[in-house]
């Protein structure tokens, strides 16, 4: 799986676009991209039903996390 993902980064460009819309002043680094995609990726890779994924809660949790990074 690691080799497959390492061959082509298909997530970063889209993630950067989303993160830049949320906060254009904050750089969209690897950590933010991982926090954005990680929970949904885990859900899908663990075989759970995608229809049961609460995307609204994931988005709220992600945005709360961004707010907690404010200095």
N, CA, C, O and CB atoms as a CASP TS submission, in Angstrom:
PFRMAT TS
TARGET T0000
AUTHOR 0000-0000-0000
METHOD Language model
MODEL 1
PARENT N/A
ATOM      1  N   UNK     1       0.825  -1.182   0.000  1.00  0.00           N
ATOM      2  CA  UNK     1       0.000   0.000   0.000  1.00  0.00           C
ATOM      3  C   UNK     1       0.875   1.253   0.000  1.00  0.00           C
ATOM      4  O   UNK     1       0.603   2.205  -0.733  1.00  0.00           O
ATOM      5  CB  UNK     1      -0.942  -0.006   1.205  1.00  0.00           C
ATOM      6  N   UNK     2       1.920   1.251   0.820  1.00  0.00           N
ATOM      7  CA  UNK     2       2.796   2.417   0.903  1.00  0.00           C
ATOM      8  C   UNK     2       3.403   2.729  -0.461  1.00  0.00           C
ATOM      9  O   UNK     2       3.485   3.892  -0.856  1.00  0.00           O
ATOM     10  CB  UNK     2       3.907   2.185   1.941  1.00  0.00           C
ATOM     11  N   UNK     3       3.831   1.685  -1.181  1.00  0.00           N
ATOM     12  CA  UNK     3       4.429   1.896  -2.508  1.00  0.00           C
ATOM     13  C   UNK     3       3.408   2.475  -3.481  1.00  0.00           C
ATOM     14  O   UNK     3       3.739   3.342  -4.291  1.00  0.00           O
ATOM     15  CB  UNK     3       4.993   0.574  -3.062  1.00  0.00           C
ATOM     16  N   UNK     4       2.176   2.001  -3.403  1.00  0.00           N
ATOM     17  CA  UNK     4       1.122   2.506  -4.284  1.00  0.00           C
ATOM     18  C   UNK     4       0.885   3.989  -4.047  1.00  0.00           C
ATOM     19  O   UNK     4       0.802   4.772  -4.992  1.00  0.00           O
ATOM     20  CB  UNK     4      -0.179   1.723  -4.071  1.00  0.00           C
ATOM     21  N   UNK     5       0.780   4.361  -2.804  1.00  0.00           N
ATOM     22  CA  UNK     5       0.533   5.760  -2.469  1.00  0.00           C
ATOM     23  C   UNK     5       1.746   6.620  -2.813  1.00  0.00           C
ATOM     24  O   UNK     5       1.598   7.760  -3.252  1.00  0.00           O
ATOM     25  CB  UNK     5       0.186   5.902  -0.980  1.00  0.00           C
ATOM     26  N   UNK     6       2.942   6.074  -2.613  1.00  0.00           N
ATOM     27  CA  UNK     6       4.163   6.837  -2.867  1.00  0.00           C
ATOM     28  C   UNK     6       4.406   7.086  -4.355  1.00  0.00           C
ATOM     29  O   UNK     6       5.134   8.015  -4.704  1.00  0.00           O
ATOM     30  CB  UNK     6       5.351   6.113  -2.276  1.00  0.00           C
ATOM     31  N   UNK     7       3.817   6.284  -5.234  1.00  0.00           N
ATOM     32  CA  UNK     7       4.073   6.449  -6.656  1.00  0.00           C
ATOM     33  C   UNK     7       3.426   7.696  -7.224  1.00  0.00           C
ATOM     34  O   UNK     7       3.959   8.289  -8.162  1.00  0.00           O
ATOM     35  CB  UNK     7       3.590   5.248  -7.406  1.00  0.00           C
ATOM     36  N   UNK     8       2.304   8.105  -6.688  1.00  0.00           N
ATOM     37  CA  UNK     8       1.628   9.297  -7.179  1.00  0.00           C
ATOM     38  C   UNK     8       0.818   9.899  -6.036  1.00  0.00           C
ATOM     39  O   UNK     8      -0.030   9.237  -5.438  1.00  0.00           O
ATOM     40  CB  UNK     8       0.714   8.965  -8.401  1.00  0.00           C
ATOM     41  N   UNK     9       1.092  11.139  -5.753  1.00  0.00           N
ATOM     42  CA  UNK     9       0.378  11.829  -4.685  1.00  0.00           C
ATOM     43  C   UNK     9      -0.911  12.413  -5.252  1.00  0.00           C
ATOM     44  O   UNK     9      -0.929  13.523  -5.783  1.00  0.00           O
ATOM     45  CB  UNK     9       1.261  12.944  -4.048  1.00  0.00           C
ATOM     46  N   UNK    10      -1.982  11.645  -5.127  1.00  0.00           N
ATOM     47  CA  UNK    10      -3.259  12.064  -5.699  1.00  0.00           C
ATOM     48  C   UNK    10      -4.099  12.892  -4.731  1.00  0.00           C
ATOM     49  O   UNK    10      -5.126  13.444  -5.126  1.00  0.00           O
ATOM     50  CB  UNK    10      -4.043  10.854  -6.138  1.00  0.00           C
ATOM     51  N   UNK    11      -3.688  12.984  -3.491  1.00  0.00           N
ATOM     52  CA  UNK    11      -4.481  13.681  -2.492  1.00  0.00           C
ATOM     53  C   UNK    11      -4.029  15.104  -2.206  1.00  0.00           C
ATOM     54  O   UNK    11      -4.860  15.961  -1.906  1.00  0.00           O
ATOM     55  CB  UNK    11      -4.462  12.911  -1.238  1.00  0.00           C
ATOM     56  N   UNK    12      -2.752  15.372  -2.289  1.00  0.00           N
ATOM     57  CA  UNK    12      -2.231  16.661  -1.831  1.00  0.00           C
ATOM     58  C   UNK    12      -2.806  17.870  -2.553  1.00  0.00           C
ATOM     59  O   UNK    12      -3.157  18.860  -1.912  1.00  0.00           O
ATOM     60  CB  UNK    12      -0.759  16.674  -1.979  1.00  0.00           C
ATOM     61  N   UNK    13      -2.907  17.806  -3.861  1.00  0.00           N
ATOM     62  CA  UNK    13      -3.398  18.973  -4.611  1.00  0.00           C
ATOM     63  C   UNK    13      -4.821  19.332  -4.192  1.00  0.00           C
ATOM     64  O   UNK    13      -5.127  20.500  -3.954  1.00  0.00           O
ATOM     65  CB  UNK    13      -3.350  18.700  -6.129  1.00  0.00           C
ATOM     66  N   UNK    14      -5.687  18.326  -4.101  1.00  0.00           N
ATOM     67  CA  UNK    14      -7.066  18.585  -3.681  1.00  0.00           C
ATOM     68  C   UNK    14      -7.139  19.057  -2.240  1.00  0.00           C
ATOM     69  O   UNK    14      -7.908  19.960  -1.912  1.00  0.00           O
ATOM     70  CB  UNK    14      -7.912  17.338  -3.854  1.00  0.00           C
ATOM     71  N   UNK    15      -6.340  18.444  -1.385  1.00  0.00           N
ATOM     72  CA  UNK    15      -6.326  18.834   0.023  1.00  0.00           C
ATOM     73  C   UNK    15      -5.835  20.266   0.180  1.00  0.00           C
ATOM     74  O   UNK    15      -6.388  21.031   0.970  1.00  0.00           O
ATOM     75  CB  UNK    15      -5.443  17.879   0.837  1.00  0.00           C
ATOM     76  N   UNK    16      -4.808  20.627  -0.563  1.00  0.00           N
ATOM     77  CA  UNK    16      -4.290  21.995  -0.490  1.00  0.00           C
ATOM     78  C   UNK    16      -5.352  22.995  -0.921  1.00  0.00           C
ATOM     79  O   UNK    16      -5.480  24.061  -0.318  1.00  0.00           O
ATOM     80  CB  UNK    16      -3.037  22.146  -1.364  1.00  0.00           C
ATOM     81  N   UNK    17      -6.110  22.665  -1.953  1.00  0.00           N
ATOM     82  CA  UNK    17      -7.179  23.557  -2.405  1.00  0.00           C
ATOM     83  C   UNK    17      -8.225  23.754  -1.312  1.00  0.00           C
ATOM     84  O   UNK    17      -8.667  24.876  -1.066  1.00  0.00           O
ATOM     85  CB  UNK    17      -7.842  23.001  -3.674  1.00  0.00           C
ATOM     86  N   UNK    18      -8.618  22.668  -0.661  1.00  0.00           N
ATOM     87  CA  UNK    18      -9.604  22.751   0.433  1.00  0.00           C
ATOM     88  C   UNK    18      -9.047  23.569   1.590  1.00  0.00           C
ATOM     89  O   UNK    18      -9.715  24.466   2.104  1.00  0.00           O
ATOM     90  CB  UNK    18     -10.000  21.335   0.925  1.00  0.00           C
ATOM     91  N   UNK    19      -7.820  23.257   1.995  1.00  0.00           N
ATOM     92  CA  UNK    19      -7.223  23.951   3.135  1.00  0.00           C
ATOM     93  C   UNK    19      -6.995  25.426   2.837  1.00  0.00           C
ATOM     94  O   UNK    19      -7.133  26.260   3.732  1.00  0.00           O
ATOM     95  CB  UNK    19      -5.906  23.292   3.523  1.00  0.00           C
ATOM     96  N   UNK    20      -6.651  25.763   1.608  1.00  0.00           N
ATOM     97  CA  UNK    20      -6.467  27.171   1.247  1.00  0.00           C
ATOM     98  C   UNK    20      -7.784  27.931   1.263  1.00  0.00           C
ATOM     99  O   UNK    20      -7.798  29.130   1.543  1.00  0.00           O
ATOM    100  CB  UNK    20      -5.825  27.285  -0.129  1.00  0.00           C
ATOM    101  N   UNK    21      -8.881  27.262   0.971  1.00  0.00           N
ATOM    102  CA  UNK    21     -10.199  27.907   1.075  1.00  0.00           C
ATOM    103  C   UNK    21     -10.574  28.147   2.535  1.00  0.00           C
ATOM    104  O   UNK    21     -11.169  29.171   2.871  1.00  0.00           O
ATOM    105  CB  UNK    21     -11.279  27.047   0.389  1.00  0.00           C
ATOM    106  N   UNK    22     -10.223  27.201   3.395  1.00  0.00           N
ATOM    107  CA  UNK    22     -10.545  27.342   4.815  1.00  0.00           C
ATOM    108  C   UNK    22      -9.759  28.484   5.432  1.00  0.00           C
ATOM    109  O   UNK    22     -10.318  29.321   6.140  1.00  0.00           O
ATOM    110  CB  UNK    22     -10.259  26.039   5.567  1.00  0.00           C
ATOM    111  N   UNK    23      -8.462  28.517   5.163  1.00  0.00           N
ATOM    112  CA  UNK    23      -7.607  29.551   5.761  1.00  0.00           C
ATOM    113  C   UNK    23      -6.441  29.832   4.818  1.00  0.00           C
ATOM    114  O   UNK    23      -5.410  29.164   4.893  1.00  0.00           O
ATOM    115  CB  UNK    23      -7.085  29.110   7.173  1.00  0.00           C
ATOM    116  N   UNK    24      -6.597  30.815   3.931  1.00  0.00           N
ATOM    117  CA  UNK    24      -5.546  31.108   2.953  1.00  0.00           C
ATOM    118  C   UNK    24      -4.213  31.521   3.583  1.00  0.00           C
ATOM    119  O   UNK    24      -3.168  31.388   2.946  1.00  0.00           O
ATOM    120  CB  UNK    24      -6.013  32.196   2.031  1.00  0.00           C
ATOM    121  N   UNK    25      -4.233  32.009   4.798  1.00  0.00           N
ATOM    122  CA  UNK    25      -2.999  32.457   5.448  1.00  0.00           C
ATOM    123  C   UNK    25      -2.202  31.309   6.062  1.00  0.00           C
ATOM    124  O   UNK    25      -1.029  31.475   6.399  1.00  0.00           O
ATOM    125  CB  UNK    25      -3.323  33.473   6.518  1.00  0.00           C
ATOM    126  N   UNK    26      -2.829  30.158   6.207  1.00  0.00           N
ATOM    127  CA  UNK    26      -2.164  29.005   6.841  1.00  0.00           C
ATOM    128  C   UNK    26      -1.630  28.058   5.767  1.00  0.00           C
ATOM    129  O   UNK    26      -2.389  27.614   4.906  1.00  0.00           O
ATOM    130  CB  UNK    26      -3.146  28.248   7.789  1.00  0.00           C
ATOM    131  N   UNK    27      -0.350  27.749   5.806  1.00  0.00           N
ATOM    132  CA  UNK    27       0.191  26.811   4.808  1.00  0.00           C
ATOM    133  C   UNK    27      -0.429  25.418   4.966  1.00  0.00           C
ATOM    134  O   UNK    27      -0.661  24.951   6.081  1.00  0.00           O
ATOM    135  CB  UNK    27       1.731  26.721   4.933  1.00  0.00           C
ATOM    136  N   UNK    28      -0.688  24.776   3.845  1.00  0.00           N
ATOM    137  CA  UNK    28      -1.282  23.436   3.846  1.00  0.00           C
ATOM    138  C   UNK    28      -0.167  22.399   3.838  1.00  0.00           C
ATOM    139  O   UNK    28       0.200  21.880   2.783  1.00  0.00           O
ATOM    140  CB  UNK    28      -2.229  23.239   2.621  1.00  0.00           C
ATOM    141  N   UNK    29       0.364  22.101   5.003  1.00  0.00           N
ATOM    142  CA  UNK    29       1.460  21.142   5.122  1.00  0.00           C
ATOM    143  C   UNK    29       0.976  19.712   5.255  1.00  0.00           C
ATOM    144  O   UNK    29      -0.226  19.447   5.290  1.00  0.00           O
ATOM    145  CB  UNK    29       2.320  21.489   6.301  1.00  0.00           C
ATOM    146  N   UNK    30       1.919  18.802   5.327  1.00  0.00           N
ATOM    147  CA  UNK    30       1.611  17.371   5.414  1.00  0.00           C
ATOM    148  C   UNK    30       0.753  17.035   6.632  1.00  0.00           C
ATOM    149  O   UNK    30      -0.139  16.191   6.551  1.00  0.00           O
ATOM    150  CB  UNK    30       2.899  16.565   5.461  1.00  0.00           C
ATOM    151  N   UNK    31       1.019  17.688   7.751  1.00  0.00           N
ATOM    152  CA  UNK    31       0.252  17.373   8.962  1.00  0.00           C
ATOM    153  C   UNK    31      -1.222  17.742   8.783  1.00  0.00           C
ATOM    154  O   UNK    31      -2.104  16.963   9.146  1.00  0.00           O
ATOM    155  CB  UNK    31       0.841  18.115  10.181  1.00  0.00           C
ATOM    156  N   UNK    32      -1.490  18.912   8.233  1.00  0.00           N
ATOM    157  CA  UNK    32      -2.878  19.325   8.014  1.00  0.00           C
ATOM    158  C   UNK    32      -3.563  18.416   6.999  1.00  0.00           C
ATOM    159  O   UNK    32      -4.727  18.056   7.169  1.00  0.00           O
ATOM    160  CB  UNK    32      -2.936  20.786   7.539  1.00  0.00           C
ATOM    161  N   UNK    33      -2.846  18.047   5.950  1.00  0.00           N
ATOM    162  CA  UNK    33      -3.411  17.145   4.944  1.00  0.00           C
ATOM    163  C   UNK    33      -3.728  15.791   5.569  1.00  0.00           C
ATOM    164  O   UNK    33      -4.783  15.215   5.300  1.00  0.00           O
ATOM    165  CB  UNK    33      -2.439  16.973   3.756  1.00  0.00           C
ATOM    166  N   UNK    34      -2.838  15.289   6.387  1.00  0.00           N
ATOM    167  CA  UNK    34      -3.083  14.018   7.075  1.00  0.00           C
ATOM    168  C   UNK    34      -4.282  14.080   7.999  1.00  0.00           C
ATOM    169  O   UNK    34      -5.059  13.129   8.079  1.00  0.00           O
ATOM    170  CB  UNK    34      -1.863  13.611   7.863  1.00  0.00           C
ATOM    171  N   UNK    35      -4.438  15.193   8.697  1.00  0.00           N
ATOM    172  CA  UNK    35      -5.584  15.345   9.601  1.00  0.00           C
ATOM    173  C   UNK    35      -6.891  15.472   8.829  1.00  0.00           C
ATOM    174  O   UNK    35      -7.949  15.066   9.308  1.00  0.00           O
ATOM    175  CB  UNK    35      -5.392  16.567  10.501  1.00  0.00           C
ATOM    176  N   UNK    36      -6.804  16.042   7.629  1.00  0.00           N
ATOM    177  CA  UNK    36      -8.004  16.172   6.805  1.00  0.00           C
ATOM    178  C   UNK    36      -8.443  14.821   6.251  1.00  0.00           C
ATOM    179  O   UNK    36      -9.624  14.482   6.325  1.00  0.00           O
ATOM    180  CB  UNK    36      -7.758  17.153   5.659  1.00  0.00           C
ATOM    181  N   UNK    37      -7.520  14.053   5.701  1.00  0.00           N
ATOM    182  CA  UNK    37      -7.858  12.794   5.041  1.00  0.00           C
ATOM    183  C   UNK    37      -7.775  11.566   5.931  1.00  0.00           C
ATOM    184  O   UNK    37      -8.423  10.559   5.647  1.00  0.00           O
ATOM    185  CB  UNK    37      -6.971  12.600   3.882  1.00  0.00           C
ATOM    186  N   UNK    38      -6.999  11.624   6.992  1.00  0.00           N
ATOM    187  CA  UNK    38      -6.757  10.447   7.809  1.00  0.00           C
ATOM    188  C   UNK    38      -7.989   9.711   8.301  1.00  0.00           C
ATOM    189  O   UNK    38      -8.095   8.501   8.098  1.00  0.00           O
ATOM    190  CB  UNK    38      -5.967  10.832   8.956  1.00  0.00           C
ATOM    191  N   UNK    39      -8.929  10.406   8.945  1.00  0.00           N
ATOM    192  CA  UNK    39     -10.096   9.690   9.480  1.00  0.00           C
ATOM    193  C   UNK    39     -10.938   9.001   8.397  1.00  0.00           C
ATOM    194  O   UNK    39     -11.357   7.858   8.576  1.00  0.00           O
ATOM    195  CB  UNK    39     -10.969  10.654  10.253  1.00  0.00           C
ATOM    196  N   UNK    40     -11.184   9.686   7.286  1.00  0.00           N
ATOM    197  CA  UNK    40     -11.984   9.065   6.222  1.00  0.00           C
ATOM    198  C   UNK    40     -11.213   7.918   5.565  1.00  0.00           C
ATOM    199  O   UNK    40     -11.797   6.890   5.221  1.00  0.00           O
ATOM    200  CB  UNK    40     -12.381  10.117   5.160  1.00  0.00           C
ATOM    201  N   UNK    41      -9.913   8.095   5.392  1.00  0.00           N
ATOM    202  CA  UNK    41      -9.080   7.045   4.812  1.00  0.00           C
ATOM    203  C   UNK    41      -9.100   5.803   5.702  1.00  0.00           C
ATOM    204  O   UNK    41      -9.259   4.685   5.212  1.00  0.00           O
ATOM    205  CB  UNK    41      -7.632   7.546   4.617  1.00  0.00           C
ATOM    206  N   UNK    42      -8.938   6.004   7.005  1.00  0.00           N
ATOM    207  CA  UNK    42      -8.997   4.880   7.946  1.00  0.00           C
ATOM    208  C   UNK    42     -10.339   4.167   7.848  1.00  0.00           C
ATOM    209  O   UNK    42     -10.397   2.939   7.804  1.00  0.00           O
ATOM    210  CB  UNK    42      -8.760   5.366   9.386  1.00  0.00           C
ATOM    211  N   UNK    43     -11.405   4.938   7.815  1.00  0.00           N
ATOM    212  CA  UNK    43     -12.749   4.372   7.752  1.00  0.00           C
ATOM    213  C   UNK    43     -12.883   3.462   6.536  1.00  0.00           C
ATOM    214  O   UNK    43     -13.349   2.328   6.645  1.00  0.00           O
ATOM    215  CB  UNK    43     -13.808   5.489   7.705  1.00  0.00           C
ATOM    216  N   UNK    44     -12.474   3.966   5.389  1.00  0.00           N
ATOM    217  CA  UNK    44     -12.592   3.184   4.160  1.00  0.00           C
ATOM    218  C   UNK    44     -11.677   1.983   4.131  1.00  0.00           C
ATOM    219  O   UNK    44     -12.093   0.901   3.716  1.00  0.00           O
ATOM    220  CB  UNK    44     -12.306   4.045   2.978  1.00  0.00           C
ATOM    221  N   UNK    45     -10.437   2.149   4.563  1.00  0.00           N
ATOM    222  CA  UNK    45      -9.478   1.052   4.515  1.00  0.00           C
ATOM    223  C   UNK    45      -9.783  -0.038   5.532  1.00  0.00           C
ATOM    224  O   UNK    45      -9.317  -1.168   5.383  1.00  0.00           O
ATOM    225  CB  UNK    45      -8.088   1.578   4.743  1.00  0.00           C
ATOM    226  N   UNK    46     -10.554   0.280   6.555  1.00  0.00           N
ATOM    227  CA  UNK    46     -10.884  -0.731   7.552  1.00  0.00           C
ATOM    228  C   UNK    46     -12.156  -1.497   7.191  1.00  0.00           C
ATOM    229  O   UNK    46     -12.606  -2.351   7.954  1.00  0.00           O
ATOM    230  CB  UNK    46     -11.042  -0.084   8.917  1.00  0.00           C
ATOM    231  N   UNK    47     -12.735  -1.192   6.027  1.00  0.00           N
ATOM    232  CA  UNK    47     -13.876  -1.958   5.541  1.00  0.00           C
ATOM    233  C   UNK    47     -15.218  -1.506   6.059  1.00  0.00           C
ATOM    234  O   UNK    47     -16.219  -2.191   5.851  1.00  0.00           O
ATOM    235  CB  UNK    47     -13.696  -3.362   5.884  1.00  0.00           C
ATOM    236  N   UNK    48     -15.265  -0.385   6.720  1.00  0.00           N
ATOM    237  CA  UNK    48     -16.552   0.109   7.220  1.00  0.00           C
ATOM    238  C   UNK    48     -17.403   0.632   6.060  1.00  0.00           C
ATOM    239  O   UNK    48     -16.890   0.979   4.996  1.00  0.00           O
ATOM    240  CB  UNK    48     -16.335   1.226   8.279  1.00  0.00           C
ATOM    241  N   UNK    49     -18.694   0.678   6.290  1.00  0.00           N
ATOM    242  CA  UNK    49     -19.643   1.141   5.283  1.00  0.00           C
ATOM    243  C   UNK    49     -19.498   2.654   5.085  1.00  0.00           C
ATOM    244  O   UNK    49     -19.742   3.412   6.024  1.00  0.00           O
ATOM    245  CB  UNK    49     -21.095   0.781   5.694  1.00  0.00           C
ATOM    246  N   UNK    50     -19.110   3.111   3.893  1.00  0.00           N
ATOM    247  CA  UNK    50     -18.941   4.547   3.660  1.00  0.00           C
ATOM    248  C   UNK    50     -20.216   5.349   3.934  1.00  0.00           C
ATOM    249  O   UNK    50     -20.145   6.517   4.315  1.00  0.00           O
ATOM    250  CB  UNK    50     -18.492   4.782   2.233  1.00  0.00           C
ATOM    251  N   UNK    51     -21.374   4.728   3.743  1.00  0.00           N
ATOM    252  CA  UNK    51     -22.635   5.429   3.983  1.00  0.00           C
ATOM    253  C   UNK    51     -22.823   5.775   5.460  1.00  0.00           C
ATOM    254  O   UNK    51     -23.611   6.660   5.795  1.00  0.00           O
ATOM    255  CB  UNK    51     -23.805   4.580   3.499  1.00  0.00           C
ATOM    256  N   UNK    52     -22.107   5.086   6.337  1.00  0.00           N
ATOM    257  CA  UNK    52     -22.247   5.325   7.772  1.00  0.00           C
ATOM    258  C   UNK    52     -21.248   6.355   8.304  1.00  0.00           C
ATOM    259  O   UNK    52     -21.280   6.686   9.489  1.00  0.00           O
ATOM    260  CB  UNK    52     -22.080   4.024   8.523  1.00  0.00           C
ATOM    261  N   UNK    53     -20.372   6.859   7.453  1.00  0.00           N
ATOM    262  CA  UNK    53     -19.377   7.841   7.867  1.00  0.00           C
ATOM    263  C   UNK    53     -20.048   9.193   8.068  1.00  0.00           C
ATOM    264  O   UNK    53     -20.701   9.710   7.162  1.00  0.00           O
ATOM    265  CB  UNK    53     -18.238   7.947   6.825  1.00  0.00           C
ATOM    266  N   UNK    54     -19.887   9.755   9.241  1.00  0.00           N
ATOM    267  CA  UNK    54     -20.477  11.059   9.554  1.00  0.00           C
ATOM    268  C   UNK    54     -19.515  12.163   9.101  1.00  0.00           C
ATOM    269  O   UNK    54     -18.690  12.644   9.878  1.00  0.00           O
ATOM    270  CB  UNK    54     -20.786  11.182  11.087  1.00  0.00           C
ATOM    271  N   UNK    55     -19.639  12.549   7.842  1.00  0.00           N
ATOM    272  CA  UNK    55     -18.726  13.540   7.283  1.00  0.00           C
ATOM    273  C   UNK    55     -18.885  14.907   7.934  1.00  0.00           C
ATOM    274  O   UNK    55     -17.917  15.662   8.030  1.00  0.00           O
ATOM    275  CB  UNK    55     -18.941  13.657   5.794  1.00  0.00           C
ATOM    276  N   UNK    56     -20.081  15.231   8.376  1.00  0.00           N
ATOM    277  CA  UNK    56     -20.285  16.511   9.063  1.00  0.00           C
ATOM    278  C   UNK    56     -19.499  16.551  10.371  1.00  0.00           C
ATOM    279  O   UNK    56     -18.889  17.569  10.696  1.00  0.00           O
ATOM    280  CB  UNK    56     -21.786  16.745   9.338  1.00  0.00           C
ATOM    281  N   UNK    57     -19.508  15.460  11.115  1.00  0.00           N
ATOM    282  CA  UNK    57     -18.753  15.412  12.365  1.00  0.00           C
ATOM    283  C   UNK    57     -17.253  15.439  12.083  1.00  0.00           C
ATOM    284  O   UNK    57     -16.501  16.091  12.808  1.00  0.00           O
ATOM    285  CB  UNK    57     -19.122  14.154  13.173  1.00  0.00           C
ATOM    286  N   UNK    58     -16.814  14.743  11.046  1.00  0.00           N
ATOM    287  CA  UNK    58     -15.401  14.800  10.691  1.00  0.00           C
ATOM    288  C   UNK    58     -14.981  16.232  10.365  1.00  0.00           C
ATOM    289  O   UNK    58     -13.919  16.681  10.796  1.00  0.00           O
ATOM    290  CB  UNK    58     -15.110  13.877   9.500  1.00  0.00           C
ATOM    291  N   UNK    59     -15.802  16.941   9.615  1.00  0.00           N
ATOM    292  CA  UNK    59     -15.486  18.331   9.255  1.00  0.00           C
ATOM    293  C   UNK    59     -15.452  19.217  10.500  1.00  0.00           C
ATOM    294  O   UNK    59     -14.541  20.030  10.657  1.00  0.00           O
ATOM    295  CB  UNK    59     -16.519  18.879   8.242  1.00  0.00           C
ATOM    296  N   UNK    60     -16.439  19.063  11.386  1.00  0.00           N
ATOM    297  CA  UNK    60     -16.456  19.856  12.625  1.00  0.00           C
ATOM    298  C   UNK    60     -15.225  19.577  13.469  1.00  0.00           C
ATOM    299  O   UNK    60     -14.610  20.499  14.004  1.00  0.00           O
ATOM    300  CB  UNK    60     -17.723  19.560  13.438  1.00  0.00           C
ATOM    301  N   UNK    61     -14.868  18.310  13.586  1.00  0.00           N
ATOM    302  CA  UNK    61     -13.703  17.923  14.368  1.00  0.00           C
ATOM    303  C   UNK    61     -12.426  18.503  13.764  1.00  0.00           C
ATOM    304  O   UNK    61     -11.560  18.992  14.489  1.00  0.00           O
ATOM    305  CB  UNK    61     -13.604  16.399  14.457  1.00  0.00           C
ATOM    306  N   UNK    62     -12.312  18.449  12.444  1.00  0.00           N
ATOM    307  CA  UNK    62     -11.141  18.997  11.765  1.00  0.00           C
ATOM    308  C   UNK    62     -11.032  20.498  12.023  1.00  0.00           C
ATOM    309  O   UNK    62      -9.956  20.999  12.350  1.00  0.00           O
ATOM    310  CB  UNK    62     -11.212  18.716  10.251  1.00  0.00           C
ATOM    311  N   UNK    63     -12.138  21.208  11.877  1.00  0.00           N
ATOM    312  CA  UNK    63     -12.119  22.662  12.086  1.00  0.00           C
ATOM    313  C   UNK    63     -11.835  23.021  13.541  1.00  0.00           C
ATOM    314  O   UNK    63     -11.148  24.006  13.813  1.00  0.00           O
ATOM    315  CB  UNK    63     -13.451  23.276  11.654  1.00  0.00           C
ATOM    316  N   UNK    64     -12.360  22.228  14.482  1.00  0.00           N
ATOM    317  CA  UNK    64     -12.027  22.462  15.900  1.00  0.00           C
ATOM    318  C   UNK    64     -10.532  22.291  16.113  1.00  0.00           C
ATOM    319  O   UNK    64      -9.915  23.068  16.842  1.00  0.00           O
ATOM    320  CB  UNK    64     -12.817  21.493  16.827  1.00  0.00           C
ATOM    321  N   UNK    65      -9.952  21.289  15.488  1.00  0.00           N
ATOM    322  CA  UNK    65      -8.511  21.051  15.592  1.00  0.00           C
ATOM    323  C   UNK    65      -7.701  22.200  15.032  1.00  0.00           C
ATOM    324  O   UNK    65      -6.672  22.569  15.598  1.00  0.00           O
ATOM    325  CB  UNK    65      -8.139  19.776  14.877  1.00  0.00           C
ATOM    326  N   UNK    66      -8.150  22.767  13.931  1.00  0.00           N
ATOM    327  CA  UNK    66      -7.466  23.931  13.364  1.00  0.00           C
ATOM    328  C   UNK    66      -7.521  25.094  14.333  1.00  0.00           C
ATOM    329  O   UNK    66      -6.536  25.810  14.513  1.00  0.00           O
ATOM    330  CB  UNK    66      -8.089  24.331  12.017  1.00  0.00           C
ATOM    331  N   UNK    67      -8.679  25.283  14.960  1.00  0.00           N
ATOM    332  CA  UNK    67      -8.820  26.377  15.928  1.00  0.00           C
ATOM    333  C   UNK    67      -7.930  26.201  17.131  1.00  0.00           C
ATOM    334  O   UNK    67      -7.461  27.184  17.704  1.00  0.00           O
ATOM    335  CB  UNK    67     -10.248  26.492  16.379  1.00  0.00           C
ATOM    336  N   UNK    68      -7.686  24.950  17.531  1.00  0.00           N
ATOM    337  CA  UNK    68      -6.852  24.705  18.710  1.00  0.00           C
ATOM    338  C   UNK    68      -5.378  24.956  18.411  1.00  0.00           C
ATOM    339  O   UNK    68      -4.564  25.049  19.330  1.00  0.00           O
ATOM    340  CB  UNK    68      -7.045  23.272  19.208  1.00  0.00           C
ATOM    341  N   UNK    69      -5.032  25.067  17.121  1.00  0.00           N
ATOM    342  CA  UNK    69      -3.652  25.345  16.740  1.00  0.00           C
ATOM    343  C   UNK    69      -3.344  26.830  16.746  1.00  0.00           C
ATOM    344  O   UNK    69      -2.189  27.223  16.586  1.00  0.00           O
ATOM    345  CB  UNK    69      -3.364  24.773  15.376  1.00  0.00           C
ATOM    346  N   UNK    70      -4.365  27.664  16.929  1.00  0.00           N
ATOM    347  CA  UNK    70      -4.147  29.108  16.958  1.00  0.00           C
ATOM    348  C   UNK    70      -3.237  29.459  18.115  1.00  0.00           C
ATOM    349  O   UNK    70      -3.357  28.887  19.198  1.00  0.00           O
ATOM    350  CB  UNK    70      -5.483  29.870  17.071  1.00  0.00           C
ATOM    351  N   UNK    71      -2.323  30.397  17.896  1.00  0.00           N
ATOM    352  CA  UNK    71      -1.454  30.811  18.986  1.00  0.00           C
ATOM    353  C   UNK    71      -1.809  32.175  19.471  1.00  0.00           C
ATOM    354  O   UNK    71      -1.174  32.687  20.393  1.00  0.00           O
ATOM    355  CB  UNK    71      -0.019  30.780  18.566  1.00  0.00           C
TER
END
